[in-house]
Amino acid sequence: MKKHVVKLTDEQRERLEKMIASGKAPARELAHARVMLGSDEGQPDAEVAAAVRVSQVSVERVRKRYCTAGLEAALKRRPQPPRPGKRKLDGEAEARLVMLACSEPPQGHGSWTLDLLADRMVRLSYVPAVSRDTVARCLKKTSSSPG
């Protein structure tokens, strides 16, 4: 037996049917509306998934969201969590990195390596942490040459 059973009211069913008939909503919302209607009619998840052309897991997920959070949550995209700032090196830190890369390498080294540059940036407190890949990406953007 299904854990999350969809029981739409007449108003909800009418709203979903109008939404599908108009075709004005985003494709994801239309697919979720079709899933809701198919689930309300008691069709098995496999049949609903095949008819709507989504996975069976998607059908289960939409039913669960309807039962736990309501119709709007089942139709709309789930809000995404805030993402941290993408850039590790701002303009000032990039400039310091380029200056560092153009300076004399440390004692005992013939030239700067990405790891040496990343380590020195952290030791000089230009940034709290930085990876060698970030250093490489930043230096790749500059038109300077090492020699």
N, C-alpha and C positions, 0 to 999 in steps of 0.2 A: 504494500500500500504506500502511496506517495506521502511523504512527510509534509510537504507544502502544497496544499490544495487551493487552486484558484477558483474563487466564487465571485464573479463580477456582478455588480448591480446593473439594472437596465440602463441607467444613465452612463455608466462606465462603458458598457458594451456598445451603446450607440455612439459615444465619443470615439471609441477605437475604430468602429466601422466607418465613421465619417472621415477620420484621419487617413485611413487606408484608401478610401474612395477618392479623396482629394489628391493624395500623393504629394502633398506640399511639405511634409515633414522630412527630416534627414533619414537616410536609408536605415540607419541603425534603429531609430525610433519606430519606423514602419515595420521592421522585422520583429522588434519586441512586441509591437501591437499585435502582429499576426500570431506570435507565440502565445500571448495572453488570451486571445480569442480561441485558439486551438486548445489550450489547456483548460479553458472554461468549459468547453464542450465535452471535456472528458477524454479527449484523444490521448493515446499513449505518447510518451515523450519521443520515442523513435519516429512515430508518424508525424508529429508536429515538426521535429527537426528536419525530416526529409521534405516536408511540404514547404517550409520556410527557407530551407537550404542553410541551416546553421547546425552546429554540433549539438549533440544531446546534452552535453554539459552546459551549453549556453541556455538551453531550454530550462534546465534545472536551476541555473543561476537566476534567470529572469523570474521564475516562479517563486524562488526563495526571497528575492528582493521585493516582490509584490506582497508577500505574506508578512515580511518583517518591517518594510518601510513604506508600503503603499504604492499606488498606481504610478505617480510621478517618478518615484525612484526607479521603478521597473522600466519605465520608458526612457528616461534621460541617462546620459553618461554619468558615471560615478565621478564626483569631484576628485581631482588629482591632488595629492599632497604638495605642499609648497616645496620647491626645489632650492637647494642652496645655490649661491652664486656660482656661475660656471667658471669664471676666470680666477685662476690662482695668482696670476701676475697682472697687476694693473700697469698703466703706462710708466709710472715712476719705477716700479720694480723691473719692468722690461728694460728700461734705459740703464739701470744699474747692472743688470745681467750682461747687456751688450758691452758696457764699459769694463766689466770684470773679465769678459771673454777676450777683450782686446788688450788686456794688461798682461804683464809677465806671468807665466805659469808659476805655481809654487815650486819651492826648492826641491830638486830631485825629479822633476817632471819636465819632459820636453815640450809638452803642450797641455792645454786644458782638456779634460775629458768631461763628458756630461755629468758623471757622478761627482767629480771634483767641483764643478760649477754649482751643482745643486747643493752639495754639502757646504760650500763657502757662502752661498746665499743665505742659508739657514744660520750658520755661525755668525755672520755679520748682522743678523736680525733684520734682513730686508724682507723676509717672509717667514711665517711660522713653520711651514713645511712646503716642500716642492719636490716633484719627482723628476727623474732624468728625462722622461718623455715630455713633460711640460717644458723643460729647458730646451730640449731639441726642437719642439714645435715653435717656441718663441724665437730661437736663433735662426730657424729656417725662414721665418718671415723677413728677417733683415737681409739687406743686399750686401752686407760686409763679407769679406773673405778672410779666412784665418791666416793667409800669408801674404 
